[in-house]
Amino acid sequence: MSVISVAYVSSAVRLFSDQDLVDLLRQSRDHNAHHAITGLLLYRSGNFIQVLEGPQAAVVELLARIEKDPRHKDIHVMLREPLSARLFPHWAMGFENVGKLLSAQEAGGSMFLEQSLVAEAFGGQPQAALRLLTLFRTHMR
């Protein structure tokens, strides 16, 4: 079975409340567990970055659903590649609301948290999007 990874960024048509995010995460985890899809979703101020990995047909179908989802706009696939091993093998969908983390002005904050999760922020370097996601994987254990 061919396993692929897809990383994309998108913008919400309106800001998601905490409850909207909980509902989205619950829905995603249920769907992904049923279709052997794993990954990570980051949200910040109305923008998403997500990596999906799993059987090619299931990931392609899910990406098509996301592209038609009226809650999203400006969807940009940053990376699509075959995988020899999953980066998020145990997460039906890991999640972090990056906007809730410390900002650069606070002690221990990061300049990254001041940037939007949009395609332009990655400067045309799709591997940068994947590095960001794997960084969160490492620190969320």
Long-range contacts (C-beta under 8 A, 24 or more apart in sequence): 1-55, 2-55, 2-56, 2-82, 3-53, 3-54, 3-55, 3-56, 3-82, 3-83, 3-86, 4-53, 4-54, 4-55, 4-56, 4-59, 4-60, 4-80, 4-81, 4-82, 4-83, 5-51, 5-52, 5-53, 5-59, 5-79, 5-80, 5-81, 5-82, 5-83, 5-86, 5-87, 5-130, 6-51, 6-52, 6-53, 6-59, 6-63, 6-77, 6-79, 6-80, 7-49, 7-50, 7-51, 7-52, 7-77, 7-78, 7-79, 7-80, 7-126, 7-129, 7-130, 7-133, 8-49, 8-50, 8-63, 8-66, 8-75, 8-76, 8-77, 8-78, 9-47, 9-48, 9-49, 9-50, 9-74, 9-75, 9-76, 9-78, 9-117, 9-118, 9-119, 9-122, 9-129, 10-47, 10-48, 10-50, 10-66, 10-72, 10-73, 10-74, 10-75, 10-76, 11-46, 11-47, 11-48, 11-72, 11-73, 11-74, 11-118, 12-46, 12-47, 12-48, 12-71, 12-72, 12-73, 13-70, 13-71, 13-72, 13-73, 14-46, 14-71, 15-45, 15-46, 16-43, 16-46, 16-71, 18-97, 21-95, 21-97, 25-93, 25-95, 28-92, 28-93, 29-92, 29-93, 30-92, 31-62, 32-62, 32-92, 32-93, 33-92, 35-62, 37-62, 37-92, 38-86, 38-88, 38-89, 38-90, 38-91, 38-92, 38-93, 39-88, 39-91, 39-93, 39-94, 40-88, 40-91, 40-93, 40-94, 40-95, 40-96, 40-133, 40-136, 40-137, 41-93, 41-94, 41-95, 41-96, 42-95, 42-96, 42-98, 42-117, 42-132, 42-133, 42-136, 43-95, 43-96, 43-97, 43-98, 43-99, 43-117, 44-97, 44-98, 44-99, 44-113, 44-116, 44-117, 45-99, 45-116, 47-116, 47-117, 47-118, 48-72, 48-117, 49-78, 49-117, 49-129, 49-132, 49-133, 51-79, 51-87, 51-88, 51-129, 51-130, 51-133, 53-83, 53-86, 53-87, 53-88, 54-86, 74-118, 74-119, 76-118, 76-119, 78-119, 78-122, 78-126, 78-129, 78-130, 79-126, 79-127, 79-129, 79-130, 87-133, 87-134, 87-137, 88-137, 94-136, 94-137, 94-140, 96-136, 96-140
